Amino acid sequence: MLMTDSRISSDVTIDGDIKGTSTITVDGTVNGNIQSEGVVIAAEGKVTGNVSAKSFVNEGSIAGKVSAESVELKIGSTNKISLNTKTLSVEPSAFLSGKIKCGG
């Protein structure tokens, strides 16, 4: 079965939880939890809720808990999170506030 990525466009606001099996890219707003193989918050994207994924990349804004094997916080992102990850990459000028558990 071929899995395709999903995109929440910039004009969309979702109030509720999202579950997927591939990568979900958020250009819009999600007020709820996201569970998927991969989660990407694009530069204009905003998530208020928890994220559970193998891979998490944030270029936008998140407030909530993040649990992922690999996390990348990109330039200009806003991250008000409680984070649990194996690997963490934080680029310059990424804002990070909260608790971090990183490693084994």
C-alpha positions in Angstrom: 0.0 0.0 0.0 1.4 3.4 -1.0 1.3 6.0 1.7 1.0 9.6 0.7 1.8 12.7 2.7 -0.9 15.0 3.9 -0.9 18.8 4.1 -3.1 21.1 6.1 -3.2 24.3 4.1 -2.8 27.8 5.4 -6.5 28.7 5.2 -7.5 25.7 7.3 -8.1 25.5 11.1 -8.6 22.1 12.7 -10.1 21.9 16.2 -9.6 18.2 17.1 -7.0 15.4 17.0 -5.3 14.1 13.9 -3.9 10.6 13.3 -2.0 9.6 10.2 0.5 7.0 9.0 2.8 9.2 6.8 4.1 12.8 7.1 1.6 15.5 8.0 2.6 19.1 7.1 0.8 21.9 8.9 0.6 25.2 7.0 -2.6 26.2 8.9 -3.7 25.9 12.5 -4.3 22.8 14.6 -5.9 23.0 18.0 -5.5 19.4 19.1 -3.1 16.5 19.1 -1.2 15.0 16.1 0.0 11.5 15.9 1.8 10.3 12.7 5.0 8.9 11.3 6.3 12.4 10.6 5.0 15.9 11.5 6.3 19.1 9.9 5.0 22.5 11.1 5.7 24.9 8.2 6.8 28.6 8.8 3.2 29.9 8.9 1.8 26.8 10.7 0.7 26.8 14.3 -0.1 23.8 16.6 -1.6 24.0 20.1 -1.5 20.4 21.4 0.6 17.4 21.7 2.7 15.8 18.9 3.7 12.1 18.8 5.9 11.1 15.8 9.1 9.4 14.7 10.3 12.6 13.1 9.2 16.2 14.1 10.4 19.4 12.3 9.2 22.8 13.4 9.6 26.0 11.3 6.5 27.6 12.8 4.9 27.6 16.3 4.0 24.9 18.8 2.7 24.9 22.3 2.4 21.5 24.0 4.2 18.2 24.5 6.4 16.7 21.8 7.5 13.0 21.8 9.6 12.0 18.8 12.7 10.0 18.0 14.2 12.9 16.0 13.4 16.6 16.5 14.6 19.6 14.4 13.7 23.1 15.6 14.4 25.4 12.6 15.4 29.1 12.4 12.6 31.4 13.6 10.5 28.7 15.1 8.7 29.2 18.4 8.7 26.1 20.7 6.9 26.3 24.0 7.1 22.5 24.7 7.8 19.6 27.0 10.1 17.6 24.8 11.1 13.9 24.9 13.4 12.8 22.1 16.5 10.7 21.2 18.1 13.4 18.9 17.6 17.1 19.0 18.8 19.8 16.5 18.2 23.5 17.4 19.1 26.1 14.8 20.2 29.6 15.7 17.3 32.0 16.5 14.8 29.2 17.2 13.0 30.0 20.4 12.8 27.2 22.9 11.1 27.3 26.3 10.1 24.3 28.4 11.4 20.9 29.6 13.7 18.7 27.5 14.6 15.1 27.9 17.1 14.1 25.2 19.0 10.9 24.7 18.7 7.1 25.4 
